[in-house]
Amino acid sequence: MTAMAIKHFLQFSDFSTEEHEWIFQRAAVIKRKFKNYEKYHPLADRTLAMIFEKASTRTRVSFEAGMYQLGGSVVHLTTGDSQLGRAEPIEDSAKVISRMVDLVMIRTFGQDKIARFAEHSRVPVINGLTNEFHPCQILADIFTYIEHRGSIKGRVVAWVGDGNNMANTWLQAAALLGFTVHVSTPSGYEVDQAVAGIRSGDSFKVFKDPMEACRGADLVTTDVWTSMGFEAENEQRREAFAHWCVDTEMMKVARPDALFMHCLPAHRGEEVEAEVIDGPQSVVWDEAENRMHVQKALMEYLLLGKVTD
């Protein structure tokens, strides 16, 4: 076991290539233990605080179940039952909460809020989702790809849809792990390269036509057209994204063994055809389950460093 200083996971680029590879290796080990009903409690007597300013299903279940399976405990907070949604400065909340728990996961709106919390926290902070990034989801997606097809290095990932937090995180992952993202978004919904911190080049290419973005891809992935917090734009987005529905024709121009992923929840008939998400190339249910396994590996790493058992 290697001790380490306090480290946060606020965006994918917070970890090095080697650290991400370690997380994927540990996730495989931890998942195997889980499937074999092996008791594994490295985080006994450790407590995770989960703070939700955005509603969640998969994030809550995966973190809560995962922490219990590692032998730890969980405190669940929302803006309705904590001071986070009231007048207390985020810095003060961070100082108090981090004196009482060992790890904090936050799902909120602006990245600035989680960054301020982390700056004043005495324990590791994990980004469970912000408007700008969704690093735990991309951990799960890449781990799922590795399970099904091996290394993602040198592969092509087609991102079809909104230039949102998922797209930003895919770009960071590509730059670190040596694959290429083909991005196709409607006009006005492009990826903000300044937010992602990535310039187009070997790891990131833009396509106006989503069909061309999918051509030759090893993985085709998408997300809802209207992310949480942008509901007022729903009708406008439905019109703008009409040609960015991942359909069977897009999957046909991808590689024959291409996988389809979606972070869920999905709207069949909008961002993806039912025939695709429920079809043989879809691995969305493995992807959803793997949130729990990679997050267990992440929590283990943040609290214990490199565990080798």
N, C-alpha and C positions, 0 to 999 in steps of 0.2 A: 504494500500500500504506500502510495506517495502522497505526502501532505502537500497542501497548496494554499495559497492566500485566497482571500474572499474573491470570488469571481462571479460576474453576472452574465445572464444570457438574455440580452435585450433585443438583439438582432443576430441574424445568421453569421455576419462577419465578426462578431465578438469572439468566435472560436477560430482557431487555426485549422488548416486542412487536416493535420495530424489529430487534433482533438475531435473533429467530426468523425474521422475514421475510427477512433477509439469508441466513441458513442455507438456507432453502428455495430462494432464488434461486441460490445457489452450488451446492447439491446438483444442481439441474437442469443447470447448466453442466458440472459434474464428471461427471455421469452421461452427458451427451452426448459428452464427450471419451472416456469409457470405451467407449461403444457404437461410436464411430468409430475405435477402436484408436489414439487419439492419445496419444502418450507425454506424461505430465504428472507431473513429479517436483519439486514445490515443497518437499517435506520430505526432500530428499536429505541424508544425514548426520544425520538426526534419529532418535531411538530412542524407541519406545513400550514401556513396561513394562505388561504385562497381569497383574493379580493376581486369581486366582480362588479364592474360598472357597466358592462355589457352582458346581456343574458347569454346563457350557454347550456348546451346539452353535453356534447362530446368532451369539451374541455373540463367541465366539472367532473363528469364520471371518470374520465381517464386519469386525471390527477388524484382524485379522491380514492378511487379503487387502487390505483398504483401505489399511493403512499401507504395505505393499509396493508397491501400485500408485502411491502418492504418492512413492515413491522412498526411503522410510525403512526402518528395521529394527525388529524386535520381540523383546522378551524376555518369555517366558511363565513365570509363577510360580504355584504352587499352595501351599496350606498344607503339603503334604507335602514340598516341596523349598525352603521358605524359612522364615525365623524368624517369619513372621506367625502361624503356628499354634502357636507355642511360647511361650517365656517373654519374648521381647523386647517391650518396650512399643511400641504402634503408633506413638507419637510418634518413637521412635528409628528405627524402620523407615522412616518417612517422610523423616526427615532424611538417612538414608544413600541410599536408593533415588533420591530426587530430586536428589542430587548427581551421579548417574551416567547419568540419562536425561533426555529433554526433555518427556515427557508420561507420565501414569499413568492407566490405566483400572482400576477396581476393581469386582468383582462379589462382594458379600458379604451378610451378614445384616442387622445393624442399621445404620441411617443414621448413628448416632452414631460408628461406627467410621470410616466414610469421611469424616465431618466432621472428626474428630480428625486423620486422616491429612492432609487438605487444609490444615488449620491450620498444620501443620509442614512442608509441602512447598514447595520452591523452584520447582516447575513446575506447570502446570495438571493438575488431577485431574478425571476424568470418571466419573460414576456409570454402571456397566454393568448395574446392578440392585441394589436393596436390598429389604428387606421393605416399606419404606415407599413407594419411588418407582422408576419405570422410565422416565426421561426420554428416553433414546435411542429407545426403542420408539415413544413417542408422536410424536417427531420424524418417524420413518419413516411412521407411520400418517397423520399430517396431510399430509406430502409426497405420499403415495400418493393421498389424497383430492384434493389440488390437481391432480395429474397427470390424474386421471380426470374431475373435475367442476369444477375451478376453485376459487376462494377458498372457504374454510370459514367465513368471516365470515357470521353470520346463520343458519347452518345448525343442524340438530338432530342430535346424536349420542346414540343409545340405548345405554346400558351395561347389560347383562343378566348378572347373576351375582354374584360375590364383590366386596365393597367392599375391594379389595386395592390393591397398589401401582400397578397400571394405572389403577384407578378414581381414586385420589388424583391421579395425574398428569394424567388427562383433565380433572379439575376445575380444576387450575391452568392448563392450556392454554386452557380455555374462558374463564376470567376474563381472560386476557391477549389472546386472539385474537378475542374477540367472537362466540362461538357458545354454544349451550346444550347441556348434557348432561342427558338424562333417565336417572336411575339407578333400577334396580329390583334389589333384593337380598332374599334370604330374611331373615326376622326373626332378629336376632342376628348378622348378617353385614353390617351397614350400613357405609357409608363413615364413617370417623372424621374429622369436619370439622376438628377441632383439628390433626390430622396434616397434612391437605391445606392447612390455613390458609385455607380458603374457607368462607364462609357461604352457605346456600341463598338463592337469589334469581333474578335474571335469567339467570345462567349455569349454574344447577344446580337441578334439580327432582327430587323423589323420588316414585316410584310403587310402590305395593304390588304392582300387577298388571303383570308384564312385558309383557303384550300392550299395555297402555295406554302404557307407556314407549316402545314401538316405533311406536305410531301416528303417522304423519306424519314419521317420522325420515328423514334423508338418509343416515345411516350407522348400521348396527347392528353392535355389536362385543361380544365376550365374551372369557373366558379360562377356563383349567381351573378346576374347582371346588376343587381342593386344590393350593395353591401350594407350591413347594419349601420344606421346613422344617416343613410342617404335615401330613405324611403320617399321623401318628398319628390324625388326625381324619377320615381318608378315608371310612370307612363312615358316620359321623355326617353328614358333608357330603353324601354321595350321597343320603341320605334328605331332608335339608333343602332341597337344590337341585333336587329332582325336577321341579318345575314351571318351572325357569329354563333349560330347554334351548331354544336358539334353533332354531325349526323353520320350516317353510314358511308356517305360518299367521301367525307373527310378521312374516315378511318381506312377506307380502301386505298387512298393515295399514300397513307403512312406505310411503314414497313409491315410485312405480313404478320410478324410476331409483335407488333406494337401493342402497348398496354394503354388503357384509358383510366384516368383518375379524376376524382372530384372530391373536394374537401368536405362536402355536404354541409347543410341540407341542400338537396337538389330540386330543381323545378323541371320535371320532364316536359318536353315540348317547348321550353324556353332556351336555356343555355345548352341543353343536351337532349337528344332524342332518347326516348325510352329504349329503343332497340340497341342503343350504344351502351347506356349505363347498366342495363340489365342483360347485356350481351356477353359473349364468351371472352372478349378482350378486356372487360371491365374488372378491376381489382379493388373497387371502392370499399368493399366490406373488410378486406384484409387491411387496406389503408386506414380505415377508421379504427380497427382494433390496434393497429401498430402505434397509434398515438400513445396508448398506455405504455407499451413496451419501451419506446424510445424515451419517453418522459421518465420512466423509472431509471433508465440508464443515465439520463441527464441529472436527475436528483442525486443519484448515487455519486456521480462524478463531482458535482458541485460541493457536496458535503464531505466526501471521503477521498477524493482524488482517484487515482487509478487502482481499483481493486482487481485482483487477479484470480480470485477463487471462483 
